[in-house]
């Protein structure tokens, strides 16, 4: 199985902390095109174990056709193997791998997923990958990352972490030209590798709708075709901006 650009675009992807008690209820509502159950940044250290357990339990049942990804920890965090063992199965659509810096990380994840798929009796390639680019090293290697595996559906550019990695000041509505350059590279790398267009990262402040709109419109103009969300209230705005001709 390989991911193709002909698959439906996942314009809205709602990120839900993995330890959230009502995560299953939020997924069941079906308000987003896809869901990302998070084991990483939105989960406090003391809740990491609970998040993995709860996410594994949620994915053990039938998700009713919902598109469900899990954001695991980066390769160098020492948590990835345990997380994959707990979550890979028929109800998992894909893995959102953060802070990707090399094609080798994607290749290694691909190989591990194949082993787990075989153990679960799943077709090889059942589990997709979304790679999030959040460091300067990742930007430099983006072309190779985008072409590293047929499991890759799309790239995401993580604006907050990339801003910090470059030593830039926190941005207002208009992003630094360096961040925009990384976003443009993601558009070219995705198209060249046959991936779906890239996704913009979340906007953290729920009631700051003007900045949300401005940044979404900017990335739509660059060639992005979707955005992650931390707040369900942002979903209609994201849908409007990325689907309006």
ZADOLO-430162 format. One record per residue (C-alpha): residue number from 1; residue in three letters; x negated, y, z negated. Coordinates in nm, 4 decimals. Layout:
BEGIN
@pos->NUM | code->ALA | u->X | v->Y | w->Z
...
// end
This chain:
BEGIN
@pos->1 | code->UNK | u->0.0000 | v->0.0000 | w->0.0000
@pos->2 | code->UNK | u->-0.1210 | v->0.3507 | w->0.0725
@pos->3 | code->UNK | u->0.0265 | v->0.6883 | w->-0.0082
@pos->4 | code->UNK | u->0.1296 | v->0.8820 | w->0.3014
@pos->5 | code->UNK | u->0.2225 | v->1.2399 | w->0.3732
@pos->6 | code->UNK | u->0.5615 | v->1.1119 | w->0.4931
@pos->7 | code->UNK | u->0.6690 | v->1.0340 | w->0.1366
@pos->8 | code->UNK | u->0.9017 | v->1.2894 | w->-0.0263
@pos->9 | code->UNK | u->0.7289 | v->1.5953 | w->-0.1660
@pos->10 | code->UNK | u->0.7246 | v->1.6127 | w->-0.5451
@pos->11 | code->UNK | u->0.7952 | v->1.9838 | w->-0.5710
@pos->12 | code->UNK | u->0.8753 | v->1.9904 | w->-0.9426
@pos->13 | code->UNK | u->0.6793 | v->1.7803 | w->-1.1909
@pos->14 | code->UNK | u->0.7810 | v->1.8240 | w->-1.5548
@pos->15 | code->UNK | u->0.5061 | v->1.7510 | w->-1.8060
@pos->16 | code->UNK | u->0.6253 | v->1.5939 | w->-2.1325
@pos->17 | code->UNK | u->0.3927 | v->1.5295 | w->-2.4298
@pos->18 | code->UNK | u->0.3731 | v->1.1538 | w->-2.4767
@pos->19 | code->UNK | u->0.4552 | v->1.1691 | w->-2.8475
@pos->20 | code->UNK | u->0.7772 | v->1.3699 | w->-2.7933
@pos->21 | code->UNK | u->1.0655 | v->1.1747 | w->-2.9522
@pos->22 | code->UNK | u->1.3121 | v->1.2559 | w->-2.6733
@pos->23 | code->UNK | u->1.0740 | v->1.1912 | w->-2.3806
@pos->24 | code->UNK | u->1.2910 | v->0.9079 | w->-2.2477
@pos->25 | code->UNK | u->1.6003 | v->1.1298 | w->-2.2642
@pos->26 | code->UNK | u->1.4245 | v->1.4066 | w->-2.0705
@pos->27 | code->UNK | u->1.3211 | v->1.1618 | w->-1.7984
@pos->28 | code->UNK | u->1.6726 | v->1.0188 | w->-1.7833
@pos->29 | code->UNK | u->1.8177 | v->1.3646 | w->-1.7101
@pos->30 | code->UNK | u->1.6495 | v->1.3616 | w->-1.3695
@pos->31 | code->UNK | u->1.6193 | v->1.7393 | w->-1.3407
@pos->32 | code->UNK | u->1.2681 | v->1.7194 | w->-1.1887
@pos->33 | code->UNK | u->1.1380 | v->1.5439 | w->-0.8792
@pos->34 | code->UNK | u->0.8832 | v->1.3692 | w->-1.1013
@pos->35 | code->UNK | u->0.7676 | v->1.3498 | w->-1.4616
@pos->36 | code->UNK | u->0.4212 | v->1.3485 | w->-1.6149
@pos->37 | code->UNK | u->0.4023 | v->1.1871 | w->-1.9577
@pos->38 | code->UNK | u->0.0982 | v->1.3479 | w->-2.1118
@pos->39 | code->UNK | u->-0.1593 | v->1.1773 | w->-2.3313
@pos->40 | code->UNK | u->-0.4142 | v->1.4573 | w->-2.3067
@pos->41 | code->UNK | u->-0.4031 | v->1.8320 | w->-2.3779
@pos->42 | code->UNK | u->-0.0445 | v->1.8687 | w->-2.5032
@pos->43 | code->UNK | u->-0.0923 | v->1.5942 | w->-2.7634
@pos->44 | code->UNK | u->-0.2697 | v->1.6866 | w->-3.0918
@pos->45 | code->UNK | u->-0.5568 | v->1.4601 | w->-3.2021
@pos->46 | code->UNK | u->-0.3588 | v->1.3074 | w->-3.4867
@pos->47 | code->UNK | u->-0.0812 | v->1.2023 | w->-3.2461
@pos->48 | code->UNK | u->-0.2945 | v->1.0422 | w->-2.9723
@pos->49 | code->UNK | u->-0.2340 | v->0.6850 | w->-3.0853
@pos->50 | code->UNK | u->0.1400 | v->0.7424 | w->-3.1218
@pos->51 | code->UNK | u->0.1541 | v->0.9011 | w->-2.7768
@pos->52 | code->UNK | u->-0.0054 | v->0.5973 | w->-2.6107
@pos->53 | code->UNK | u->0.2247 | v->0.3588 | w->-2.7968
@pos->54 | code->UNK | u->0.5392 | v->0.5611 | w->-2.7258
@pos->55 | code->UNK | u->0.4502 | v->0.6050 | w->-2.3584
@pos->56 | code->UNK | u->0.3839 | v->0.2339 | w->-2.3207
@pos->57 | code->UNK | u->0.7179 | v->0.1576 | w->-2.4838
@pos->58 | code->UNK | u->0.8989 | v->0.4045 | w->-2.2577
@pos->59 | code->UNK | u->0.7450 | v->0.2498 | w->-1.9468
@pos->60 | code->UNK | u->0.8259 | v->-0.1032 | w->-2.0568
@pos->61 | code->UNK | u->1.1876 | v->-0.0500 | w->-1.9528
@pos->62 | code->UNK | u->1.3585 | v->0.0299 | w->-1.6243
@pos->63 | code->UNK | u->1.3183 | v->0.3998 | w->-1.5467
@pos->64 | code->UNK | u->1.6091 | v->0.4003 | w->-1.3012
@pos->65 | code->UNK | u->1.4004 | v->0.4930 | w->-1.0006
@pos->66 | code->UNK | u->1.2485 | v->0.8037 | w->-1.1610
@pos->67 | code->UNK | u->0.9019 | v->0.9038 | w->-1.0416
@pos->68 | code->UNK | u->0.6864 | v->0.8841 | w->-1.3554
@pos->69 | code->UNK | u->0.3168 | v->0.9607 | w->-1.3809
@pos->70 | code->UNK | u->0.1015 | v->0.9530 | w->-1.6929
@pos->71 | code->UNK | u->-0.1761 | v->1.2051 | w->-1.7510
@pos->72 | code->UNK | u->-0.4519 | v->1.0071 | w->-1.9142
@pos->73 | code->UNK | u->-0.7776 | v->1.1351 | w->-2.0600
@pos->74 | code->UNK | u->-1.0776 | v->1.2151 | w->-1.8391
@pos->75 | code->UNK | u->-1.3202 | v->0.9372 | w->-1.7561
@pos->76 | code->UNK | u->-1.5835 | v->1.0570 | w->-2.0057
@pos->77 | code->UNK | u->-1.3444 | v->1.0781 | w->-2.3031
@pos->78 | code->UNK | u->-1.3713 | v->0.7075 | w->-2.3884
@pos->79 | code->UNK | u->-0.9944 | v->0.6526 | w->-2.3986
@pos->80 | code->UNK | u->-0.9087 | v->0.5644 | w->-2.0406
@pos->81 | code->UNK | u->-0.9295 | v->0.1849 | w->-2.0503
@pos->82 | code->UNK | u->-0.7072 | v->0.1577 | w->-2.3583
@pos->83 | code->UNK | u->-0.4549 | v->0.3964 | w->-2.2065
@pos->84 | code->UNK | u->-0.4401 | v->0.2096 | w->-1.8757
@pos->85 | code->UNK | u->-0.3925 | v->-0.1229 | w->-2.0525
@pos->86 | code->UNK | u->-0.0905 | v->0.0219 | w->-2.2356
@pos->87 | code->UNK | u->0.0868 | v->0.1935 | w->-1.9461
@pos->88 | code->UNK | u->0.0314 | v->0.0148 | w->-1.6143
@pos->89 | code->UNK | u->0.3397 | v->-0.1779 | w->-1.5049
@pos->90 | code->UNK | u->0.6370 | v->-0.1768 | w->-1.2674
@pos->91 | code->UNK | u->0.7912 | v->0.1463 | w->-1.4036
@pos->92 | code->UNK | u->0.4733 | v->0.3538 | w->-1.3686
@pos->93 | code->UNK | u->0.4522 | v->0.5488 | w->-1.0442
@pos->94 | code->UNK | u->0.1013 | v->0.6775 | w->-1.0889
@pos->95 | code->UNK | u->-0.1893 | v->0.8090 | w->-1.2925
@pos->96 | code->UNK | u->-0.2681 | v->1.1796 | w->-1.3227
@pos->97 | code->UNK | u->-0.6448 | v->1.1836 | w->-1.3799
@pos->98 | code->UNK | u->-0.7651 | v->1.5179 | w->-1.5197
@pos->99 | code->UNK | u->-1.1012 | v->1.6919 | w->-1.4810
@pos->100 | code->UNK | u->-1.2057 | v->1.4804 | w->-1.1847
@pos->101 | code->UNK | u->-1.5610 | v->1.5652 | w->-1.0780
@pos->102 | code->UNK | u->-1.6586 | v->1.2917 | w->-0.8327
@pos->103 | code->UNK | u->-1.5240 | v->1.0407 | w->-0.5845
@pos->104 | code->UNK | u->-1.6820 | v->0.7672 | w->-0.7970
@pos->105 | code->UNK | u->-1.4308 | v->0.8350 | w->-1.0757
@pos->106 | code->UNK | u->-1.1417 | v->0.7786 | w->-0.8346
@pos->107 | code->UNK | u->-1.3015 | v->0.4637 | w->-0.6914
@pos->108 | code->UNK | u->-1.3517 | v->0.3225 | w->-1.0430
@pos->109 | code->UNK | u->-0.9922 | v->0.4027 | w->-1.1380
@pos->110 | code->UNK | u->-0.8699 | v->0.2400 | w->-0.8173
@pos->111 | code->UNK | u->-1.0608 | v->-0.0786 | w->-0.9000
@pos->112 | code->UNK | u->-0.9309 | v->-0.0930 | w->-1.2570
@pos->113 | code->UNK | u->-0.5737 | v->-0.0388 | w->-1.1408
@pos->114 | code->UNK | u->-0.6073 | v->-0.3277 | w->-0.8959
@pos->115 | code->UNK | u->-0.7100 | v->-0.5606 | w->-1.1791
@pos->116 | code->UNK | u->-0.4151 | v->-0.4519 | w->-1.3938
@pos->117 | code->UNK | u->-0.1706 | v->-0.4731 | w->-1.1037
@pos->118 | code->UNK | u->-0.2781 | v->-0.8288 | w->-1.0350
@pos->119 | code->UNK | u->-0.2337 | v->-0.9142 | w->-1.4031
@pos->120 | code->UNK | u->0.1210 | v->-0.7748 | w->-1.3943
@pos->121 | code->UNK | u->0.2117 | v->-0.9433 | w->-1.0678
@pos->122 | code->UNK | u->0.2348 | v->-0.6115 | w->-0.8845
@pos->123 | code->UNK | u->0.1273 | v->-0.5431 | w->-0.5263
@pos->124 | code->UNK | u->-0.2242 | v->-0.3998 | w->-0.5052
@pos->125 | code->UNK | u->-0.1805 | v->-0.0267 | w->-0.4503
@pos->126 | code->UNK | u->0.1502 | v->-0.0054 | w->-0.6403
@pos->127 | code->UNK | u->0.0083 | v->0.2630 | w->-0.8727
@pos->128 | code->UNK | u->-0.0626 | v->0.6036 | w->-0.7202
@pos->129 | code->UNK | u->-0.3237 | v->0.8574 | w->-0.8285
@pos->130 | code->UNK | u->-0.3022 | v->1.2330 | w->-0.8617
@pos->131 | code->UNK | u->-0.6407 | v->1.3994 | w->-0.9152
@pos->132 | code->UNK | u->-0.6621 | v->1.7274 | w->-1.1037
@pos->133 | code->UNK | u->-0.9611 | v->1.9495 | w->-1.0255
@pos->134 | code->UNK | u->-1.0541 | v->2.1650 | w->-1.3255
@pos->135 | code->UNK | u->-1.4307 | v->2.2222 | w->-1.3118
@pos->136 | code->UNK | u->-1.6853 | v->2.3789 | w->-1.0794
@pos->137 | code->UNK | u->-1.8359 | v->2.0354 | w->-1.0151
@pos->138 | code->UNK | u->-1.4952 | v->1.9041 | w->-0.9162
@pos->139 | code->UNK | u->-1.4440 | v->2.1921 | w->-0.6728
@pos->140 | code->UNK | u->-1.7826 | v->2.1258 | w->-0.5092
@pos->141 | code->UNK | u->-1.6931 | v->1.7568 | w->-0.4602
@pos->142 | code->UNK | u->-1.3291 | v->1.8101 | w->-0.3649
@pos->143 | code->UNK | u->-1.3607 | v->1.6839 | w->-0.0064
@pos->144 | code->UNK | u->-1.5084 | v->1.3521 | w->-0.1207
@pos->145 | code->UNK | u->-1.2556 | v->1.3207 | w->-0.4039
@pos->146 | code->UNK | u->-0.9619 | v->1.3715 | w->-0.1663
@pos->147 | code->UNK | u->-1.0849 | v->1.0907 | w->0.0599
@pos->148 | code->UNK | u->-1.1840 | v->0.8470 | w->-0.2169
@pos->149 | code->UNK | u->-0.8781 | v->0.6191 | w->-0.2308
@pos->150 | code->UNK | u->-0.5608 | v->0.5381 | w->-0.0362
@pos->151 | code->UNK | u->-0.3790 | v->0.5596 | w->-0.3715
@pos->152 | code->UNK | u->-0.4204 | v->0.9374 | w->-0.3829
@pos->153 | code->UNK | u->-0.0949 | v->1.1232 | w->-0.3287
@pos->154 | code->UNK | u->-0.2062 | v->1.4782 | w->-0.3960
@pos->155 | code->UNK | u->-0.4536 | v->1.7053 | w->-0.5697
@pos->156 | code->UNK | u->-0.3789 | v->1.9590 | w->-0.8409
@pos->157 | code->UNK | u->-0.5925 | v->2.2588 | w->-0.9305
@pos->158 | code->UNK | u->-0.5984 | v->2.3217 | w->-1.3063
@pos->159 | code->UNK | u->-0.6271 | v->2.6990 | w->-1.3290
@pos->160 | code->UNK | u->-0.6754 | v->2.7326 | w->-1.7057
@pos->161 | code->UNK | u->-0.9623 | v->2.4890 | w->-1.7469
@pos->162 | code->UNK | u->-1.1286 | v->2.5978 | w->-1.4235
@pos->163 | code->UNK | u->-1.1152 | v->2.9600 | w->-1.5404
@pos->164 | code->UNK | u->-1.2920 | v->2.8607 | w->-1.8625
@pos->165 | code->UNK | u->-1.5463 | v->2.6417 | w->-1.6846
@pos->166 | code->UNK | u->-1.6457 | v->2.9339 | w->-1.4621
@pos->167 | code->UNK | u->-1.6790 | v->3.1663 | w->-1.7619
@pos->168 | code->UNK | u->-1.4092 | v->3.3993 | w->-1.6331
@pos->169 | code->UNK | u->-1.1804 | v->3.6116 | w->-1.8455
@pos->170 | code->UNK | u->-0.8211 | v->3.4839 | w->-1.8867
@pos->171 | code->UNK | u->-0.6222 | v->3.5914 | w->-1.5843
@pos->172 | code->UNK | u->-0.3138 | v->3.8056 | w->-1.5494
@pos->173 | code->UNK | u->-0.0645 | v->3.7603 | w->-1.2707
@pos->174 | code->UNK | u->-0.3344 | v->3.7893 | w->-1.0035
@pos->175 | code->UNK | u->-0.6007 | v->3.5194 | w->-1.0269
@pos->176 | code->UNK | u->-0.9729 | v->3.5670 | w->-0.9759
@pos->177 | code->UNK | u->-1.0878 | v->3.5307 | w->-0.6139
@pos->178 | code->UNK | u->-1.3016 | v->3.2383 | w->-0.7338
@pos->179 | code->UNK | u->-0.9893 | v->3.0507 | w->-0.8467
@pos->180 | code->UNK | u->-0.8088 | v->3.1343 | w->-0.5248
@pos->181 | code->UNK | u->-1.1079 | v->3.0014 | w->-0.3300
@pos->182 | code->UNK | u->-1.0749 | v->2.6687 | w->-0.5150
@pos->183 | code->UNK | u->-0.7026 | v->2.6595 | w->-0.4363
@pos->184 | code->UNK | u->-0.7722 | v->2.7234 | w->-0.0671
@pos->185 | code->UNK | u->-1.0320 | v->2.4454 | w->-0.0632
@pos->186 | code->UNK | u->-0.7714 | v->2.2088 | w->-0.2110
@pos->187 | code->UNK | u->-0.5381 | v->2.2861 | w->0.0805
@pos->188 | code->UNK | u->-0.8077 | v->2.2069 | w->0.3380
@pos->189 | code->UNK | u->-0.9364 | v->1.8979 | w->0.1552
@pos->190 | code->UNK | u->-0.5841 | v->1.7593 | w->0.1210
@pos->191 | code->UNK | u->-0.4965 | v->1.8111 | w->0.4862
@pos->192 | code->UNK | u->-0.8254 | v->1.6643 | w->0.6070
@pos->193 | code->UNK | u->-0.7780 | v->1.3510 | w->0.3930
@pos->194 | code->UNK | u->-0.4138 | v->1.3024 | w->0.4901
@pos->195 | code->UNK | u->-0.2818 | v->1.3783 | w->0.1414
@pos->196 | code->UNK | u->0.0332 | v->1.5650 | w->0.0544
@pos->197 | code->UNK | u->-0.0217 | v->1.9388 | w->-0.0073
@pos->198 | code->UNK | u->-0.1711 | v->2.0233 | w->-0.3467
@pos->199 | code->UNK | u->0.0136 | v->2.1165 | w->-0.6643
@pos->200 | code->UNK | u->-0.0263 | v->2.4255 | w->-0.8756
@pos->201 | code->UNK | u->-0.0808 | v->2.3801 | w->-1.2493
@pos->202 | code->UNK | u->0.1624 | v->2.4720 | w->-1.5265
@pos->203 | code->UNK | u->0.2523 | v->2.8182 | w->-1.6530
@pos->204 | code->UNK | u->0.2419 | v->2.7965 | w->-2.0316
@pos->205 | code->UNK | u->0.4543 | v->3.0942 | w->-2.1383
@pos->206 | code->UNK | u->0.8215 | v->3.0043 | w->-2.1035
@pos->207 | code->UNK | u->0.9708 | v->3.3535 | w->-2.0937
@pos->208 | code->UNK | u->0.7032 | v->3.5066 | w->-1.8663
@pos->209 | code->UNK | u->0.9069 | v->3.4489 | w->-1.5521
@pos->210 | code->UNK | u->0.7511 | v->3.7349 | w->-1.3473
@pos->211 | code->UNK | u->0.4033 | v->3.5790 | w->-1.3687
@pos->212 | code->UNK | u->0.5441 | v->3.2340 | w->-1.2968
@pos->213 | code->UNK | u->0.7143 | v->3.3652 | w->-0.9845
@pos->214 | code->UNK | u->0.4127 | v->3.5652 | w->-0.8691
@pos->215 | code->UNK | u->0.1682 | v->3.2762 | w->-0.9006
@pos->216 | code->UNK | u->0.4056 | v->3.0248 | w->-0.7440
@pos->217 | code->UNK | u->0.4676 | v->3.2566 | w->-0.4488
@pos->218 | code->UNK | u->0.0926 | v->3.3061 | w->-0.4090
@pos->219 | code->UNK | u->0.0155 | v->2.9344 | w->-0.3970
@pos->220 | code->UNK | u->0.3133 | v->2.8685 | w->-0.1692
@pos->221 | code->UNK | u->0.1595 | v->3.1192 | w->0.0727
@pos->222 | code->UNK | u->-0.1732 | v->2.9334 | w->0.0544
@pos->223 | code->UNK | u->-0.0135 | v->2.6004 | w->0.1457
@pos->224 | code->UNK | u->0.0751 | v->2.4445 | w->-0.1907
@pos->225 | code->UNK | u->0.4084 | v->2.2639 | w->-0.1982
@pos->226 | code->UNK | u->0.4742 | v->2.2061 | w->-0.5667
@pos->227 | code->UNK | u->0.3983 | v->2.3042 | w->-0.9223
@pos->228 | code->UNK | u->0.3777 | v->2.1353 | w->-1.2594
@pos->229 | code->UNK | u->0.5985 | v->2.2681 | w->-1.5384
@pos->230 | code->UNK | u->0.5801 | v->2.2577 | w->-1.9166
@pos->231 | code->UNK | u->0.9307 | v->2.3989 | w->-1.9559
@pos->232 | code->UNK | u->1.2486 | v->2.2622 | w->-1.7976
@pos->233 | code->UNK | u->1.3719 | v->2.6204 | w->-1.7566
@pos->234 | code->UNK | u->1.0975 | v->2.6744 | w->-1.4959
@pos->235 | code->UNK | u->1.2195 | v->2.3949 | w->-1.2681
@pos->236 | code->UNK | u->1.4903 | v->2.5900 | w->-1.0783
@pos->237 | code->UNK | u->1.2475 | v->2.8768 | w->-1.0150
@pos->238 | code->UNK | u->0.9797 | v->2.6407 | w->-0.8832
@pos->239 | code->UNK | u->1.2313 | v->2.4663 | w->-0.6598
@pos->240 | code->UNK | u->1.3537 | v->2.7975 | w->-0.5212
@pos->241 | code->UNK | u->1.0070 | v->2.9305 | w->-0.4397
@pos->242 | code->UNK | u->0.8630 | v->2.6166 | w->-0.2816
@pos->243 | code->UNK | u->1.1714 | v->2.5265 | w->-0.0768
@pos->244 | code->UNK | u->1.2837 | v->2.8681 | w->0.0504
@pos->245 | code->UNK | u->1.1694 | v->2.9096 | w->0.4134
// end
